[in-house]
Amino acid sequence: MFELNVFYRLACALALGFLVGIQREHSFHESTDHHPAGVRTFAITGIAGAIAGLISDLMNSPAPFVAILLVIGLLLGISHYTAFKEATVENQPGLTTSIAMLMMYLLGALCWYNHIMEATAITVSLLWLLTVKKQLHDFAKKISGDDLIATIKFALISAVILPILPHQTYGPPGLEVLSPYKIWLFVVFISGISFVGYVLVKIIGPGKGIGLTGFLGGLASSTALTWSLTQRSKDNPEYSSNLSMGIIIAWSVMYIRVYVICIIISPTFLKPLFFPLLIPPIPGLLYAFYTNRKEAKLHPKQTTGYTNPFELMPAIKFGVIFAAVLFIANAVKLYLGDDALLISSFVAGFADMDAIALSALEMAGKGTVIMPQACMAIILAGIGNTVCKASLVIIFGAPAMRKSIIPAFLLIIATAVTLLLFLF
């Protein structure tokens, strides 16, 4: 059994090296770059890494593994130096294949130490990087200096500032709801949605890019998405219709997301919430489709000019607005109590629909409220949330965006209110 295990690990290292080698051989026909290795060399390098691990285990020392790695590195260095001397100025050899060979040696070692799944995943990632060379280079050419600065700023607020903020909540007695971490998390949401949307627009164009951003934003935070695209409309008024489409998609996805959350937590709400939460998104999605088709006909070649996404002050402004709305909504809920569930749900929905939906489900589960009343609370929270987001667009958005968003807002609200009146 031990021998079979040894041969299995060696075979995996050989197979992974063979796959990467095939990719490198295929690239010979697409480029005149210098290639120091092909399918045989990569396969040998992979199994060499596994054998080096085996010898190191037998000798109980890492010296054989390191020594063989240095030898392979020396051979690659000599090969690269020779090719560099012989190459013309226009055809300088790259380091990609050489680095891939060193990677293959290490992946072979991973196979020996029985990390075959990890080695396979890394190999697939390596194959992707080697295969999409042209696409990655084209994308890199589209990135400006401002884009790099935006990336660094986003990394600063998300990876440096966010982790050090306290999770503790602050406020007067009974209203300790203001958490610096949660508020700044929404600032990161705003910036992240803007950044992802900008990248998608760069890759696949305004229509599809902003539409996909709206869908992802609806899954994460439709309120944050609304504010993000509203701020973008000021710098890119010519994209107002596209940005409105993204916002409408996010609003519609929010209803679907809340429905899925509700039925997962409490399957008994599968039928009662089916029409109230799944019908309102339909007119919104249809209007978004209409807007996209109309914009494609009016501006079929509008693919450039979308400006850099990172602006911290608008995101911080939203953080302040969110904190204020959150505080007011919780104050209304505290002072009105469960007896005024429907009113407090509508007002609290301005800040967060998910929290109201979960609270209503919990109260229904405990028997505090009956199921129809809990459903009405969830619907009213959705209406309040939509009103809040529409207000953000109307107050802070570009005039062209307001013109595009109001019909969708009226359609969604009218549908939700009609269902509320006829079903309950």
Secondary structure, DSSP 8 states (H G I E B T S, - for coil): -HHHHHHHHHHHHHHHHHHHHHHHHHHTTT--S--S--HHHHHHHHHHHHHHHHHHHHHTSSHHHHHHHHHHHHHHHHHHHHHHHHS-TTS---SHHHHHHHHHHHHHHHHHTT-HHHHHHHHHHHHHHHHTHHHHHHHHHH--HHHHHHHHHHHIIIIIIHHHS----BSSTT---B-HHHHHHHHHHHHHHHHHHHHHHHHH-HHHHHHHHHHHHHHH-HHHHHHHHHHHHHH-GGGHHHHHHHHHHHHHHHHHHHHHHHHHH-GGGTTTTHHHHHSTHHHHHHHHHHHHHHHHHH-TT--S-------HHHHHHHHHHHHHHHHHHHHHHHHH-GGGHHHHHHHHTTT-HHHHHHHHHHHHHHTSS-HHHHHHHHHHHHHHHHHHHHHHHHHHS-HHHHHHHHHHHHHHHHHHHHHHHHH-
